[in-house]
Amino acid sequence: MALKARALYNFQSENKEEISIQENEELVIFSENSLDGWLQGQNSRGETGLFPASYVEILRSRSGSNYTDYSSSPVGSPGHDSSLYSASPNPGISYQGSFEDDDDDDWDDWDDACTVVEEPRSAPGTNGHPSPSLQYPAPYGHHQHAGYRPKPALERQDSMSSSKRGSVVGRNLNRFSCFVRSGVEAFILGDVPLMSKIAETYCIEMGSRGPQWRANPHPFICSVEDPTKQTKFKGIKSYISYKLTPSNINSPVYRRYKHFDWLYNRLLHKFTVISVPHLPEKQATGRFEEDFIEKRKRRLILWMEHMTSHPVLSQYEGFQHFLCCRDEKQWKLGKRRAEKDEMVGASFLLTIQIPTEHQDLQDVEDRVDAFKAFSKKMDDSVLQLTNVASELVRKHVGGFRKEFQKLGNAFQAISHSFHMDPPYSLDALNNAISHTGKT
C-alpha cells in the first residue's frame, strides 16, 4: 500500500534507478520496507525510482507522532554530510544502498578458503587528501551524494546503550549538526559518567591557525591495489578483494568491501566530532565489471589516504587492526574488542586532552560563527555546482551530442567534396578535414 512521506534533505540522483528529491517535497512510498537502506517511490514530478530511506520521514495519520524517521542521525544527507569529502563523494557515485556482501552471515571468514579466478588488473594508487577536522590544515574535497547506510543491529544496540549512559538529552547545543553526531550535548551538560580507567588519549594543541590535533608520531601510508575476483563455497559466492600494504609494516593484507564497511561504521560510532568521509558506494548490478572495479579502487585509495593522513583516525586501534591483522583468530578477537569499546559517542570526548593555554572566549565565539557561515555557504555552493554540472552532463550526452555529430558530418561532407576534384585536391588537407569531422 502506498504511503505519504516527506523529504528531509535534498538528494541528487546519479543513476537511472534513482530519482532526485528536494527538502520538504511530498513523496509517495510504495513500501515502507527499505531495501538495504533504499526506498522505492514517486516524487512530486511523477518520477519513480530509488532514494535513501534516511532522507525521508513517512507521514502517519494517527495522533501524536505522525511519522517514521529512517535517519538515525543528521549525517545521512549531502547537505548534512558526516564528511567534508565526498570523494566524492564517495565522493559522483552510484548509491550507498547495499546489494552485495551484506547478505553474508559469515562475516569472519574474511579470506580463508578463497580461490583466485582472475588475475589482478590494477596498478598501485597515489596518495593525497588529508583531513579538515578541527582546523587540521588540509584541502577540502567535494561532497559524495550517496545515501547514508542505516546502522546494523550492533550499531543500534550500541546507540541504545549509549543513550542509557546519558548521551541523549532534550536540549540541542550542537551548532554543527551537519558534522557532529549525538553525544556532544550530553558531554557539555555533564551527563556523561566518568570512566574509572581511560586507556586512550587524543591530544589537541595550539597551532598557527588555532587548536588542532597533535600529529601522529609515527606517520605512514597504505596502498590499495590489485582488486581481484575471488570465490568461496566452491564457487557459489564471488567477491572482490583488495590488497592493502601499510608502509609501517610493509606486509600486505587482503580485505573485502564489507570489511571496509565494518570499519567505516565503527569510525562513525566512535569519533563523534571528527568528519569521516563516505566510502565509495555499492551498486545493484555490474559490480564485477572492470570499469566499476577500477572506479571503486580509485575511491578507496582516496579514502585510505584521508584515513592515514589524519592524526587521530590513523592511530585508532580498530583501524590499525584492520590494516595489520593477518591471523583469523586474532582478527575475530580484535573485531569483538572494537565492537565492545566503551569510549564511543559522548564518552569519546573524555579521551581528549585540551591545551592549557587560556582562550579568549569572544575570539572562540567569532571563529565558530565564521566557520558556521563558511560551512553553510560551502555546502550550498557545492550542491548548486553539482546540480548545474549534472544538468550539463545530461545535455551533452543528449541534445548537444547530436548537434556535434551534425557538425562532424558537415566537415566530412566538405572533405568528400574536395576528393571529387582530383587535379587540385590536397590529400593532407582533405585528411585533416575528415579527421576534424570524425573527432
C-alpha positions in Angstrom: 0.0 0.0 0.0 1.3 3.4 -1.0 2.3 5.8 1.9 2.9 9.5 2.0 6.3 10.7 3.0 8.2 14.0 3.3 11.8 14.5 2.2 14.2 15.6 5.0 17.1 16.6 2.7 17.9 17.2 -0.9 19.1 14.1 -2.9 20.5 14.3 -6.4 20.1 11.1 -8.5 23.2 9.8 -10.2 21.8 6.6 -11.7 18.9 5.7 -13.8 17.4 3.6 -11.0 17.3 6.7 -8.7 15.2 9.8 -8.6 16.0 13.3 -7.2 14.1 14.6 -4.2 14.0 18.1 -2.7 13.8 19.0 1.0 10.2 19.1 2.3 8.9 17.6 -1.0 6.0 15.3 -0.6 6.6 11.7 -1.8 4.7 8.5 -2.4 6.3 5.4 -0.9 5.4 2.1 -2.5 6.5 0.1 0.6 8.0 1.2 3.9 10.3 -1.8 3.9 13.6 -0.5 2.9 15.9 -2.4 0.6 19.4 -2.1 2.2 18.7 1.5 3.2 16.8 2.5 0.0 13.1 3.1 -0.6 11.2 2.9 -3.8 8.6 5.6 -4.5 7.5 8.6 -6.6 8.4 12.3 -6.3 6.1 15.2 -6.9 7.2 15.4 -10.6 5.9 11.9 -11.2 9.3 10.2 -11.4 9.6 6.7 -10.0 12.8 5.2 -8.5 15.0 4.7 -5.5 16.1 7.2 -2.9 17.8 6.8 0.6 15.5 5.8 3.4 17.4 8.0 5.8 16.4 11.1 3.8 12.7 10.8 4.4 10.1 10.5 7.1 6.9 8.6 6.5 3.8 10.5 7.4 1.2 8.8 9.6 -2.4 9.7 10.2 -2.5 8.6 13.8 -2.4 11.2 16.5 0.8 12.0 18.4 3.9 11.2 16.4 3.0 11.3 12.8 6.0 9.9 11.0 8.6 7.3 10.9 12.1 8.8 10.7 14.6 6.5 9.0 17.5 8.7 9.7 19.3 7.7 12.8 21.4 10.9 12.7 21.8 14.0 10.5 24.8 12.6 8.8 22.9 10.9 6.1 22.4 13.9 3.7 24.7 15.6 1.3 23.8 18.9 2.9 24.3 17.3 6.3 27.3 15.1 5.5 29.4 13.4 8.1 32.3 14.2 5.9 33.7 17.2 4.1 34.6 14.9 1.3 32.7 13.3 -1.0 35.4 11.6 -2.8 33.4 12.2 -3.6 31.9 11.7 -2.7 32.0 8.6 -2.3 32.7 11.3 -3.0 29.6 11.3 -8.1 28.9 7.7 -7.4 26.1 5.2 -7.7 24.4 4.7 -4.4 25.3 3.5 -0.9 22.5 1.0 -0.7 23.9 -2.4 -0.3 23.2 -5.1 -2.9 26.3 -7.1 -2.3 28.1 -8.7 0.5 25.5 -7.7 3.1 23.6 -10.9 2.7 26.6 -12.7 4.3 26.2 -14.1 7.8 29.8 -15.4 7.7 31.5 -12.1 8.3 34.6 -13.5 9.8 35.7 -15.8 7.0 37.5 -12.8 5.6 40.0 -14.5 3.3 40.0 -18.2 4.1 39.3 -20.9 1.6 39.3 -18.4 -1.3 40.1 -19.2 -4.9 41.5 -16.6 -7.2 39.7 -16.7 -10.5 41.0 -13.6 -12.2 44.4 -12.0 -12.3 44.9 -8.6 -10.7 44.5 -5.8 -13.2 45.1 -2.6 -11.5 48.2 -0.5 -10.8 49.1 0.9 -7.4 47.4 4.1 -6.4 48.7 7.5 -5.4 48.4 9.5 -2.2 46.8 12.7 -1.0 43.7 14.3 0.7 44.3 14.9 4.4 41.6 15.7 6.9 39.9 19.0 7.6 38.6 18.4 11.1 39.5 20.7 14.0 41.3 23.2 11.7 43.7 20.4 10.7 45.3 22.0 7.7 44.1 20.3 4.6 42.4 20.8 1.3 38.7 20.1 1.0 37.2 17.5 -1.2 33.8 17.5 -2.8 30.6 16.0 -1.3 29.6 12.5 -2.0 26.0 12.5 -2.6 25.5 8.9 -1.6 22.8 7.6 0.7 23.7 7.1 4.4 23.8 3.4 5.3 21.4 2.6 8.2 23.2 1.2 11.3 23.4 -2.6 11.6 21.9 -4.3 14.6 25.1 -4.0 16.6 25.3 -0.3 15.9 21.7 0.2 17.1 22.4 -1.7 20.3 25.5 0.4 20.9 23.4 3.5 20.4 20.8 2.3 22.8 23.4 1.5 25.5 25.0 4.9 24.9 21.6 6.5 25.4 21.3 4.7 28.8 24.6 6.3 29.7 23.0 9.7 29.2 24.2 10.7 25.7 20.8 11.9 24.6 19.3 14.9 26.3 16.4 17.2 25.4 18.5 20.3 24.7 20.3 20.7 21.4 23.6 22.6 21.8 25.0 21.3 18.6 25.8 24.2 16.3 27.2 22.0 13.6 24.7 19.2 13.2 25.9 18.5 9.7 29.3 17.3 11.1 28.7 16.2 14.6 26.6 13.3 15.8 24.7 12.9 19.0 26.5 13.0 22.3 28.1 16.4 22.4 25.2 18.0 24.2 25.4 15.3 27.0 29.1 16.0 27.4 28.6 19.7 27.7 25.8 19.3 30.2 27.8 16.9 32.3 25.6 13.9 31.7 28.4 11.5 30.7 29.6 9.4 33.5 33.3 9.4 34.2 35.2 6.2 33.5 37.4 4.7 36.2 40.1 4.0 33.6 40.7 5.7 30.3 43.2 3.7 28.3 43.5 6.0 25.3 44.1 9.7 24.9 44.0 12.1 21.9 45.7 15.5 22.3 44.7 18.9 21.0 47.5 21.5 20.8 47.6 25.1 19.7 48.9 25.6 16.2 49.5 28.6 14.0 45.8 28.5 12.9 44.4 27.7 16.3 43.6 24.4 18.0 44.5 21.3 16.0 45.0 17.6 16.7 48.6 16.6 17.7 50.3 14.9 14.7 50.8 11.2 14.6 54.3 10.5 15.9 54.6 7.5 13.5 53.1 8.6 10.2 52.5 6.1 7.5 50.7 5.5 4.2 48.8 2.5 2.8 48.4 1.4 -0.8 45.2 -0.1 -2.2 45.9 -2.2 -5.2 45.2 -5.4 -7.1 41.4 -5.8 -6.9 41.0 -9.5 -7.5 37.8 -11.6 -8.0 37.7 -14.5 -5.6 35.2 -17.2 -4.8 34.2 -19.3 -1.8 31.7 -22.1 -1.1 33.1 -23.9 -4.1 32.3 -21.0 -6.4 28.8 -20.3 -5.2 29.7 -16.8 -4.0 32.0 -14.3 -5.6 33.5 -11.1 -4.4 36.4 -8.6 -4.9 39.3 -8.4 -2.5 41.8 -5.6 -2.3 45.5 -5.8 -1.4 46.4 -3.3 1.4 50.1 -2.7 2.2 50.8 -0.3 5.1 54.2 1.3 4.8 55.0 0.9 8.5 55.0 -2.9 8.4 55.2 -3.4 4.6 53.2 -6.7 4.9 50.1 -6.9 2.7 46.6 -8.0 3.9 43.5 -8.6 1.8 40.2 -7.0 2.6 36.8 -7.1 1.0 34.5 -4.1 0.7 32.4 -5.4 3.6 35.4 -5.2 5.9 35.8 -1.5 4.8 32.1 -1.1 5.6 32.5 -2.5 9.1 35.4 -0.2 9.8 33.5 2.8 8.5 30.6 2.1 10.9 33.0 1.7 13.8 34.6 5.0 13.0 31.3 6.8 12.7 30.2 5.4 16.0 33.3 6.3 17.9 34.6 9.6 16.6 31.5 11.8 17.0 33.4 15.1 16.5 35.6 14.0 13.5 34.5 14.0 9.9 34.8 10.5 8.4 34.4 10.5 4.6 31.9 8.2 3.0 33.1 5.0 1.4 32.5 4.5 -2.3 29.0 3.2 -2.8 27.7 -0.2 -3.6 25.5 -0.8 -6.6 22.9 -3.3 -7.6 24.4 -4.7 -10.9 27.7 -4.8 -12.7 29.9 -4.9 -9.6 32.3 -7.3 -11.3 32.7 -5.1 -14.4 36.2 -3.7 -14.9 35.1 -0.1 -15.0 33.2 -0.3 -11.8 36.0 -2.1 -10.0 38.6 0.4 -11.2 36.4 3.3 -10.2 35.8 1.8 -6.7 39.6 1.2 -6.3 40.4 4.8 -7.0 37.9 6.0 -4.4 39.1 3.5 -1.8 42.6 4.9 -2.4 41.3 8.4 -1.7 39.5 7.2 1.4 42.6 5.4 2.7 44.8 8.5 2.0 42.4 10.5 4.2 42.5 8.0 6.9 46.3 7.5 7.1 46.9 11.3 6.9 44.5 12.1 9.8 46.4 12.4 13.1 43.6 10.7 15.1 41.9 8.3 12.8 45.2 6.8 11.7 46.1 5.9 15.4 42.7 4.3 16.1 43.3 0.7 17.4 40.5 -0.7 15.2 42.0 0.9 12.1 45.4 -0.5 12.9 43.9 -3.9 13.5 42.1 -3.6 10.1 45.4 -2.9 8.3 47.8 -5.3 10.1 46.0 -8.4 11.3 46.6 -11.5 9.2 45.6 -14.2 11.7 41.9 -15.3 11.6 41.6 -15.9 15.3 43.2 -12.6 16.2 41.1 -10.9 13.6 37.9 -12.1 15.3 39.2 -11.1 18.8 40.2 -7.6 17.6 36.8 -7.2 15.9 34.9 -8.1 19.0 37.1 -5.8 21.1 36.4 -2.9 18.8 32.7 -3.5 19.0 32.8 -3.6 22.8 34.7 -0.3 23.0 33.0 1.9 25.7 34.8 5.1 24.7 32.3 5.9 21.9 29.7 8.7 21.3 29.8 11.2 24.1 32.3 9.1 26.1 34.9 9.6 23.4 35.2 13.3 24.5 36.6 12.0 27.8 39.7 10.8 25.9 40.6 14.3 24.6 43.3 16.3 26.3 42.9 20.1 25.6 45.6 22.8 25.6 46.4 24.6 28.9 46.7 28.0 27.2 44.0 30.5 28.1 41.5 31.1 25.3 39.7 34.3 24.6 36.0 33.3 24.7 35.0 36.1 22.4 37.6 35.1 19.9 36.5 31.5 20.1 32.9 32.6 19.5 33.9 34.6 16.5 35.8 31.7 15.0 32.9 29.4 15.5 30.4 31.8 13.9 32.8 32.4 10.9 33.2 28.6 10.4 29.4 28.1 10.7 28.8 30.7 8.0 31.6 29.2 5.8 30.4 25.6 6.1 26.8 26.6 5.2 27.9 28.6 2.2 30.2 25.9 1.0 27.5 23.3 1.4 25.0 25.3 -0.6 27.6 26.2 -3.3 28.7 22.5 -3.7 25.1 21.4 -4.1 24.4 24.1 -6.6 27.6 23.2 -8.6 26.6 19.5 -8.5 23.1 20.3 -9.9 24.5 22.5 -12.6 27.2 20.0 -13.6 24.7 17.1 -13.7 22.3 19.1 -15.9 25.2 20.0 -18.3 26.3 16.4 -18.5 22.7 15.3 -19.2 22.6 17.8 -22.1 26.0 16.8 -23.5 25.0 13.1 -23.6 21.7 14.0 -25.2 21.0 17.0 -27.4 24.5 18.5 -27.6 25.9 15.2 -28.7 23.6 15.1 -31.7 24.5 18.7 -32.6 28.2 17.9 -32.6 27.6 14.9 -34.7 25.9 17.0 -37.3 28.8 19.4 -37.2 31.2 16.5 -37.8 29.2 15.2 -40.7 29.3 18.6 -42.3 33.1 18.7 -42.1 33.3 15.2 -43.6 31.0 16.3 -46.4 33.4 19.1 -47.3 36.3 16.6 -47.3 34.4 14.3 -49.6 33.6 17.1 -52.0 37.3 18.0 -52.3 38.0 14.4 -53.2 35.8 14.9 -56.3 38.3 17.4 -57.8 41.5 15.2 -58.1 43.7 17.5 -60.1 43.5 20.3 -57.4 42.8 18.3 -54.2 45.4 18.0 -51.5 45.3 14.7 -49.7 46.9 16.1 -46.5 44.2 18.9 -46.3 41.4 16.5 -47.1 42.5 14.0 -44.5 42.8 16.8 -41.9 39.3 18.0 -42.6 37.9 14.4 -42.5 39.7 13.8 -39.2 38.2 17.0 -37.8 34.8 15.8 -38.7 35.4 12.3 -37.1 36.6 14.0 -33.9 
